[in-house]
Amino acid sequence: MQVLKLEVHDAIFDKVISFLKNFPQNQVKLDIEKQTSNKPKKLKSISLRTKDFRFDRDEANAR
């Protein structure tokens, strides 16, 4: 068995699938994966205001 990977534009996807479905089902297996966009994900972070924060070692050790 051999694997064939196709990247097909949406405009002709239906034509390619209908062509591949004409082959015998026991000889051809269709595995369709929809490709997501390749936009980089934006990092959403929280800003912590620590300007007036004082670290108290004794208080931290008490926890």
C-alpha positions in Angstrom: 0.0 0.0 0.0 1.2 3.5 -0.7 0.1 6.9 0.7 -0.7 9.9 -1.5 -1.1 13.3 0.0 -2.8 16.1 -2.0 -3.2 19.7 -1.1 -6.3 20.8 -3.1 -7.8 24.3 -3.4 -11.4 24.6 -2.1 -12.6 25.5 -5.6 -11.9 22.0 -7.0 -12.1 19.9 -3.9 -15.6 18.4 -4.8 -14.4 17.4 -8.2 -11.3 15.6 -6.8 -13.4 13.8 -4.1 -16.0 12.6 -6.7 -13.1 11.3 -8.9 -11.5 9.4 -6.0 -14.9 7.9 -4.9 -15.2 6.2 -8.3 -12.4 3.8 -7.3 -13.3 0.5 -5.4 -13.8 1.2 -1.7 -11.8 -1.8 -0.6 -8.7 -0.5 -2.5 -8.8 3.2 -1.7 -9.3 4.8 1.7 -10.1 8.5 1.9 -8.8 10.3 4.9 -9.8 14.0 4.7 -8.2 16.6 7.0 -9.3 20.1 6.9 -6.3 22.4 7.1 -6.6 25.3 9.5 -5.1 28.7 8.8 -1.4 29.2 9.5 -1.9 32.5 11.4 0.4 32.7 14.4 -1.5 32.7 17.7 -1.4 35.8 19.7 -0.3 35.5 23.3 -2.8 36.9 25.7 -1.2 37.7 29.0 -2.2 39.3 32.3 -0.4 42.3 33.6 0.4 42.2 37.3 1.1 45.5 39.0 3.8 44.9 41.6 5.1 48.4 42.0 4.1 48.8 45.6 4.4 45.2 46.6 6.8 44.4 49.4 8.0 40.8 49.9 7.9 39.8 53.6 10.0 36.6 54.0 8.5 35.9 57.5 5.0 36.1 56.2 5.8 33.9 53.3 7.4 31.2 55.5 4.3 31.4 57.8 2.1 30.2 54.9 
